[in-house]
Each structure stands twice: as C-alpha cells, then as structure tokens.
Amino acid sequence: MIAPTLENERVKLALLDLSNCEYLLDVAKQERLIQYSPSKIDTLEDLRDYVQTAVDGYYHKTTMPFIIYDKQAEAYAGSSRFGLINWKNKVLHIGWTWIGKEFQGTGLNKHMKFLMLQYAFEELNFDKVEFRVDERNIASRKAVEKIGGTLEGILRKDTLMLDGFKRSTCCYGILKEEWPEIKQTIFKGF
C-alpha cells in the first residue's frame, strides 16, 4: 500500500512520517489545539511518538497519515488520516485531524475532506467512511454534519482522556451510495 498524494488548487495531503513531522511542531504547540483528543503532541518528543504510532499503523495497513499543506497560505497546517481501515468490510475512519487556529474557518478543512472522501469512495472503492468526534466538540460535530455525515449513535464514556475524563464519542457515517449526491451538492465546484 502506497499512500497517495491528494491535491487540488487549495491543499496538498502527503504521507506524514518522521522525516516531515517537525514542520508541524509550531502548529502542534498551539494551546488547546487538540483538547478533545486523548493524544499529546505539544512537544517534539510527543509529536514524534504520535507520528510513529501513525507510521506503525501505515506499515500494518490500518492507517494512512497525511501532513496538510495549505497552498493558499504557503504553510504546513496540520495533520489528518485514514484510520481503523477495515479492508475486508470496506470501512475506514477519517479522523485524527488537527489544523492550526489560523487555518480554521478558511475552507481548508472542507477541501481536505473532499479529497479524502473522493479517494476513499472512488479510488479505494470503500462502502462507508466513519467519523468519531468527542460529544463536547460542537465545532467538529458541526463540521462533519456540514459535509454530509449522519449521526449514527453515541458511544457513552468510551475513551479515556489525558486528564482522566471518560468522554462519550459521537459516531457519524457517510455511505458510498450517499457520496454522489453529497459530491454534487455540498462539494459542488470542487
């Protein structure tokens, strides 16, 4: 499995690995950037550990991590990945997404998600894409809903956070048969 480079006029998603993760350190240090994540990335050591976990998953064909380059801003913006890839059942998750505060609300996330959904459905021929979001993370929940994600349920107190809090996780999904309409309406012009 070779990770693709996904690219349009706005964004470039390339394989994230230990050779390029230091480009993300300034973004990763931003306060409260991943407050709803059970991961820690705000030091170079923590960021490297986070990326090493993603790279290990890549070599086991269960993740495909990306570094995000915002072409408009000419800057590295953050990271996202395909994860929990289930090749047999043709289901994967899009998540582990974090972008710097200066990139939020600029349309970058929508461009990224379009490229990732298009690749998952049209190239990998997967049947379903899932998103898992902390119940408290209203901004991320709204972002997933804006791109056509349907709330399928809430896993109650399923993830232990760094501060000891057990979060509940909202499960969203987009089905392959929903993708053509979503592409033509929500992503019209992409």
TAQUI-V813433 format. One line per field, one symbol per residue. phi: phi as a letter, one per 40 degrees, with the letter a starting at -180 (. if undefined). psi: psi as a letter, one per 20 degrees, with the letter a starting at -180 (. if undefined). Layout:
phi: ???
psi: ???
//
This chain:
phi: .bcccbabcbabbbdcaccbcccccccccccgcbcbbcbbbcbdcccccdcccccdccccgbaacbcbbccccfacbiaaacafcbcccfbabbafcabddcccgbgddccccdcccdccccbcgccabbbbbddcccccccccccchcbcbibccfbbccdcgcccbbcbbabcdccddccccbcbdgc
psi: pppropqaihqporppaiiihhiighghippkglhjqjrpjjrggggggghhgggghghjkirnqqppoohgilqphbqrqprlpnhgilprqpbkppqqhiipjiiggggghghggggghhgilqhqpqpppphimgghghgghhjjppoirpoplipprhjipoqqppoqqpqgihgggggifhkpi.
//
